Amino acid sequence: MRLRSAACGLALALALGACGGDDAKPKADGDAAGPPVRIGTKDFTEQYILGELYRQAIAAEGFEVELKQDVGSSEIIHEALAGGALDMYPEYVDVLLSEIAGVRRRPRAAAAAYRAAKAFEEGRGFTLLAPTPFNDSNALAVKPRFARRHGLSSIADLGSLRRTRIGAPSVFRTRFEGLIGLQQRYGLRNLALEVLKIPRQYSALEADRLDAARVNTTDGQLVERDYVLLDDPQRVFATNHVAPLISLKALSAHGGRLRATIDAVSARLTTAAMRKMNAAVDIDGRSPRAVAAEFLRGAG
């Protein structure tokens, strides 16, 4: 990623209400004292839930926590972290590699991708904590009737259409895991993007205003309805386990109990669990806070 100027980082820090100075002293292992742990999230349901899961678990251990929801896409929230406005946010490993580190030929194995992303961040004063079991990849979804009519099973098959209307968030236009990768890997020049905030792409797809929608494989809507997820043999959309991205300074300030608490939450986040929680918010209309609290109680 092309890093923005230091002035931009300062503006983000001010806008997010960054607090705390450089004089935070390392605490003994397990000490919950010190400055608040400032967690940020991106701008969609799964991230809101993840933010609440980590916030509630950390607060229950006696740490002071500030949660800043809806900061923005990876490009924006990573800049906020780098500028000192945040201490931590949940990131998708392969998105970090492709959109922040600029690595296009990502490792095939999830463990190798994690090691590469962690090494990239540790050279900048941050690190990745333990990854989650669940994998939330991007994918292109079409309605079964549309797939049958046009003989679609792979993303490559979209090349046979005169024009394909795709619903996706605005970052899809400028990301490799978006129009850039679809053009480079599949030669698709017939894609018309309709920018939609997640999860509005589903209602537009159901109303036949779209031919395809960019979805996430842990979306609750995939439990409720039957969609065809197009195969991606060229691997534009990589596997995406979540790993909390945190500053080394914050870990030093709060000791090993902070890491242990965050890792304990991550270890319980399976694909089935995330789909269920996403559905509870997007379909049942419950709040991310309530859904996260229920999950944590059930997880002990």
N, C-alpha and C positions, 0 to 999 in steps of 0.2 A: 504494500500500500504506500502511496505517496503521503508521507506525514505532513500534516499542516504546520503552519508556523507556530512559534512559541506563543505569539499573541493569541492565536486561536485557542491554544490549550488554556491560557490564562482566562480567556472569556468563558470557556466551558466551566472552568473551576469556579468562577464567580457566579455563573448562572445556576450551578448545582449547589451553591452554598457550601463550598469546600471549607473544612475547618481543620484545626490541628496544625502544629508546626513541625519543624525538623528535630525538635529536642525531645521527642518521645523516646524514653529510655527502655531498653529491653527488660521484660518482666521475667520472673522466675517461671519455670514450666508449670502450666496450669493456672497462672494468675489471671483473673478476669479484669483486673484494674487496667487503667490506661485510657487512651482516646477511644471514641466509639468506632465500631467496625461499620464502615459505610459501604453498603451493598447497592449495586445498580442492576437494573434489568433492561432488556430490550423491549420492543413495542408490540408484543403479542402474547396470547393467553398462556402458553407453556412457560414463558419467561416470568410472567406475573406469579404463576404458581411456584416456580422454582425459587424466586425471590422470597416468597412467604415461607416456604419450607426452610430455607437456610436462616432467615431472620428469626423465626419462632424457635428453632432448635438452638441457635446461638444465644438468644435472649434467655431461654430456659436454663442455660448453664451459667447465667449471671453476667454475661457480657452486655455492655451497652451497644445497641445496634441502631443504625439509621438506614432505612430502605428508601431508595429513590427509584420508583417505578417509571417505565416508559421513557427511558433516556433516549433510545433510538437504535438504529441498526449497529452491526458490528463496527463499521467504520467510525461511527459517532461515539459509541460507548467506549471503544478502545482508546479513542483520543481523550475521553474524560478520565479514564484510568491513568493513562500516561501523563496527563496534565495534573494529577494529584487530586482531582475532585472525587474520586472513588477509591476504595481499597480493594474491591472485589466485584466480580460479576460472573454468572454462569455462561460459558462460551462453548460453542460447538467446534470440536477439534479441527475438522477438515475445513470449516469455514475460516477459522483462524489462519490455517496454512494458505488457503487459496486467496483470500481477500485481504489479509493483513500482512502475511509474510511473502505473498506473491509467488507461492510455489504451485505451479500448474500440474506438474507430474508428481502427484502425491503417492506416497507408499500405498501398496495394496493392503497390507495388514494394518489393522486398527492400532495395534501396539506400536508399530513403527511410526505411524502418523502421530501418535501421542508423544513419543520420544522426540520427534522432530519439532513439534510445536512447543514442547516444554523447553527444549534447548534454545529455540528462538527467543522465547520470553525471558529466560533466565539471563540472557545477555543484556537485558534491558531493565533488570531490577524486579522482575515478576516471576511467578512460577505457576504451573498447573498442579492442582491437587488431584486426588484419585478420580478417575473417570467413572461415570455411571454405567451400569449394565445396559441401560436402554440406548438405542441408536435411533436418532431422529434424522433421517435423510430427507432431502428434497426429492420430489418426484413430480411427474406430469400425470394428471388424472383426467380421464374422459368418461363420459357416460357409456354404459355398455351398448346401448343402441347405436350411438355414434361410432363406437369401435367396430361393431359388426358391419355397419353400412359402408365403412371405408376400409375395412380390412386392416385395422390398426392393432398391433401388438408391441411395437417398438417405437421409440422416438424417431428413428430413421424413417418410419412409414409416413410421418407427417410431411415429408418431402413430396409425396404424391398429390397433396392437396394444393389447390390454387392459392388459398389464403387460410391461415390458422389464427383464430382469435384466442389469445392466451391471457388469462387473468392472473396477476401477480403483484406483489408490492413494488414500489418504485425502484428499489435496489436491484431488481431483476434486470433492469435495462443496462446496468453498468458492471455487473458481476460476471466472472467466468462461470459460476454456477447460475447462469441465466442466459440472456441472449448472446453474450460473447462466446460462451462455451458451445452453445447450440449451433451457432454459425461456424465456429472453427472446427468442431468435431463432426458435425453432421451436415454442414453446408446448407443449413436451413435459412433461406432468405425470404420466406413467405410468412413470417411471424408478425402478427399485429398485436402489440402489447396494450392491454387495458389495465391501467394502474388501479389497484384495489387494496385497501387496507385489510389485513388478515382479521377475521375469516370470511370477509364478504365475497370472496371468489366462489364459495360454495353456492350461495344463493343465486349468483349470476350464472353459474354453470347449470343449476337446476332450471332456471328460467330460459335457458338456451340463448343467452346473450353472449356466451363463450363457447368455444369448441373444446378448450382444454384449460386446466387450472394448475398452477404450481401449488402443490400441497406439501405437507410434512407427514411422514409415515407414522407419527404418533397422534395425529389429529383425531379428536373425538368423533368427528363426522364420518370417519372411515369405519367406525363401529356401527353407526346408525344406518348408513346407506351403502349400496353396492356400486363401487366405481372400479374402472380398469386403470391400474397403474402401469404406464408404458415402460417396457424394459429399456435399460440404458446401457447398452453394450460398450459404449465409448467412455463411460464413467465420467460424464460431466458432473453428475451428482454423486458425491462420495459418501461413504459411511460417516456418521456424525454422532459420536458419543459426546456427551456433555462433560466438561471438567471445569470446576471453579477456577477462574483466573484471579490470582490474588497477589498483592505486592509483598515482596520479601520483608519490607519494613513493617507491615502489619503483622506478619507472622512473628517477627522478632519482638514486637511490642507486646504481644499477647500470649506467647508461649505455646507449648505443644497441645494444650487442651483445646484451643481453637481449631487447629488442624484436625484433631481427632473427632471433634463434634461435626465438622463439615463432612469429613470422610464417612462418618457413620450414616449421615443422611443420604449421601450419594450412593452408598452401597445398596440401599433399599429401593432405588428408583429403576424398576424394570419397565420394559415396554408396555406390558399390560397395565401396570400401575399408572403410568403417565397417560395412556389413552383414556383410562377411566377418569382420571382427574381432569383432563382436558374436556372430556364430554360433560362432566358435571358442571363446568363453567360455561362452555359454549352452547350446550344443548339444554341443560337443566336450569341455567341462569343463576347458579350459585356463585358466591364471591370466591376469588382465589384464596383469601384469608381463611374462610370457613373450610374450604376443601383441603387446604394444607394442614389445618389444625386436626381435622378428622383423620387424615392419613397418618400424621405423626402419633396421634393417640393409638391408632390401630397397630402401628409399627413398634409400639412400646417405648 
